[in-house]
Amino acid sequence: MRGFNRLSIQSKLMTMLLAVSIGSIGVIAYVGYLSGRDAIRSGVVKQLRGLRSSKASQIESYFRDLRSELEVLSSTPSTIAAMGEMATAFSSVLEDVETVDAAQSNQLRQFYNNEFAPRLAENTGSAVNADTFLPASTLSRYLQHEYLVKNPNPVGEKQKLDNAGDETSYSTFHVRYHPIFKKVLDEFGYYDLFLIDNNANIVYSVFKEVDFATSLAIGPYARSALAEVYKEAQKQNSGYIAIADFSFYQPSYGEPAAFMATPIYRGTELLGVMAIQVPVNEINSVMTEEGNWEEDGLGETGETFLVGSDKLMRSDSRLLIEAPEEYLETVDEDVPADAIARIQALGTSVLNQPANGDAVEQAFAGQSGIADNVESYLGRQVISAYAPLDIRGVDWAIISEIDQSEIFQPITTFAQRVLIAATGLVFVITLLSLWLAKAFLKPVNLLGEGFRRLSSGHKEVTVPVLAGDELGELAKSFNHMVKKNRKTRELVFQKTQETEALLLNMFPDSVAKRLKRGIQSIADEAESVTVLFANILNFQKLTEELKPQKAIEILNEVVSALDESTSTHGIEKIKTTGSEYLAVSGLSVARLDHSKRILDFAVEAIRLVGQVNRERQVDLKLRIGIHTGSVMAGTVGRQRLIYDVWGDTVVVAHHVQSAASADSIFVSKAVANNLVDIYELEPEGEIDARRGEKISIFRVRI
């Protein structure tokens, strides 16, 4: 800059003339370059948008079809019959056979040690203790021995066995239904299909992997994605479809697996849950068009892939399919070593390959569009078309992209020829101009980089102050803004977390969600619900015998156990007043079996109080009253908001509770009529319930 200022006027004038001349040539060349570039980009963008929309439509349609298939399949008479009969036969297997002898147990252990554990260890890259996965129950061991160990077919083909030949009622029903479900698996292309009873036992599977005949309530698969969809589906009404996103599934030797499940009802009776394991290869087939990327207009480097909310791929990388060795070399530095090992073992980038970047972030922000000059998961500069997917139950985005180097190759060749044709003077002046521009724009570039890093999620961003002019002041202002925003963001996040935690502690989940959306006045009315009043007896005596803090600690333990049980049984706790506990079933979510759920909870509640008595060596009793009918519910108050229920049903339930004896469950006649075929009830006379009306009450035998 100092040398330029020392030039004479003539030198400056000549410099300006040369600059104008060279600039004219440059403008003409540049306009031609931009026109060609824009034309090429426009065509590619149109192609990417069309391909992204097409693939998104296919994937969304595929999952809608899966939901429809599962809904129809679960409601067919043969499936309903199979669920009931297989569950019954499963529970009676040990009545047909004596036990599992030592030889059978050893053979099953050898199967896990020699077949399952080595393959799982190879795929996951971690040591596997086979005994961790070995079923604990005699029933599970027997069925796995008959259908896995004695099965003459190799691993991966165990589904070919229809009859174990052990003459049990289970094998009788297996022979009847297995060919049907095997045909369903082949026709619809599922990886596997499961029938799971109400006790979380996998009573049947088509493919016969090591999850067959095991429990989803306890054991190694209790926290699996299959257990997740089972628990969700079991709480819902007929026709509901639960879905779990892809995760590594150990029974499938650590391969990625997604699951969908739906409850199976016979009338209003829940028989169990049907689940399917969604195949990865079907999704890959849609995304790759069976490997025909170039026919789709994606050239040599383009591809379309899926990304989950964890920013990991849900479909395979094109480069991994076409050139595995090149793929591993390309991603070696960016992907963790354990993920690389899984990719090599499993041959898939699903759940192993991170896919970050601006396009992915925008898609998960709910936006659709085009991102220019962004970095792909392979570290290449690409043009990306992105959009969120509309698939209920999973949060996925779809990305269609192609390398910019391939897109602009023709225009790049044109630019190279222009540069070759330019004279040495133009080359020198161009270099000088570039140097001047770079020197002048360096503070701006640094500031722009700071904004980009800030927008991509970096919190500690500062830019150097290179001068004392306006740009320097702007850099100072930027640094001050970042510091202030960071403090504000931390404070907002802290307050938000505190507010959400407080809402969830004070209100039922459904009410808390509405309050978070800003709904202050909530009023609900339900025509058919079941209300439970429970009174914890002897608590006053406990406060006299123990220190207040110890007594309150025991009461909190009882209430916490009851709260956890309400979640398990799908009912809602309304409030705790002193030693009284109020809960409702069928209020936020309409349920056909609300009376049964409440009574199941009541039986469990007495058991839980008994457990606390044994552990704490106290003598608390529980007195429970239940009535069914209509209620009103809503929030009242402004400064101290509460959620409560009102109506004659609540009053009657309280009177029934007052009439009950210690460690007993009393129900009104309305409840007894609903559950007379399920629970054994004893008449206990009549009580004055409301306005002089007498109602009959019954004791539940437990």
C-alpha angles and dihedrals in degrees: 000000000000092000091054091052091053093056119112122249090255091052090048091049092049089047091053092048092049089047091052092048094046090042092055092053090045093050093052092048092044094049089052090047094050093046091053092043093049092048092051093044092049091055093047093046091052090049093048093048092050093047093046091051092046095050092043090053091049094049093045090047090049092056092044088053090050090052092048093046092049093046093050094042093051092052098051116111092237092054092046090049092046092051093051097042097042091049092050093045091047093056092048099049094103089054089062096046129039103227145300109282125216093260092055091047091051091049090052091048090050089051090055093044097045104030112022108030098049093050093046090049091050092051097044099036090227132107113261126209104210092201089065089067098036109114114253099206123081090225093056092046092050095051093043090051092051098043103030110024100034091037104112092209119095124250108287092033101059089116090074091077112092100173129031088198095226094124093233122143087244092061089046091058092038090059089050099049107023096078089051095052092041089057090048089053092051095044098047098034097234118162092224142342126216138194112204123187127220090267091061093253117145094228093175141014130171101216096045102220122162092279088070113116093004131122127256091196097062135010133046096322099049091102097038125119088252090057089048095056091041092056092046095047094046091060094053139080126257114293095029114132119204120197133193121199121238118292135158107279116203099203087059088054094264096305119146112268136177124196139206124192140180133186119251115220132186100203103311094335117105107222099177143284134293116210135180130202108229112227119235092208093065091056091046090050091057094045096047101033086228090305097310097131096142092051087055090057096254096122120204099321108027126106144161119227143166127241128196127218088263086064091246124127121261095192133043125275116249092224091053090054096044102034113010095176093051090046093053091048092049097050098033095106098041102045122068116254094244091053090050089052091051091048090053093046099042099031092225137105092205109125089356105072117070115219111193132155142101095293092055092046092051092048092053089048085065096257132130123204151095126296118199125208097001126151117253125216086264091057094253127132108248145164109242133197109201138181140157117252124236100225114139111231100023134067107221137153130203123222127192114186144158132193114268090219090064095042096052098035093113094050090044089057089051091051091050091054091050090052092049091051093051119101125246090254092056089047092052094045091046091053090048091050091049091051092050092047091048093050092048096043098043094098090047092049091050090050091048091050088052091054091047092051090047092052092048092059106269110143102187101061125150132161125211118250104232101173143018095237130096092290090054090052089049091053090051091050090050092052091048091048092051092051093048094045091051092055092045092049092051092050093047092048092050093049092046092052092049092049094049093048091049093050093050091050095049104040142033114270095255092051093045091053092053092047090052088055089058099259104144101172112057122179123169133176124197124188097198122032137131120234125203127197116190125184121198104218128205092028091120089053089049092055089054093050099042137041112273093246092053093046092049089047090056091046090051090051091053094046092046090052090050091048091053091048092052089058091049093051095043097244132125129244110219103185148321117232113186104304094341122102124199123195135166134199123204098022107109093017116035110232132186092208099045093129093052092047092052093048092047087052092049092054090048091048093057089049091051093050089050089052091052089049091054095045096042097033093233133130107232118158131200124218115191134189125185133190133166131215141088127326142177121226135183150123124284132186132039110222093032106029118197134179118220143157128233139185143087090290090064092047093049092048089054092050091049089052092050090055094050123100126231117294092006138114119223121189134188123246090258090060093042091055090056096047106031091110093049106040132035109243133192123202113244100183127251137308135200100252109170138344090357093305115143121214131186119246131199136201117229112226109226 
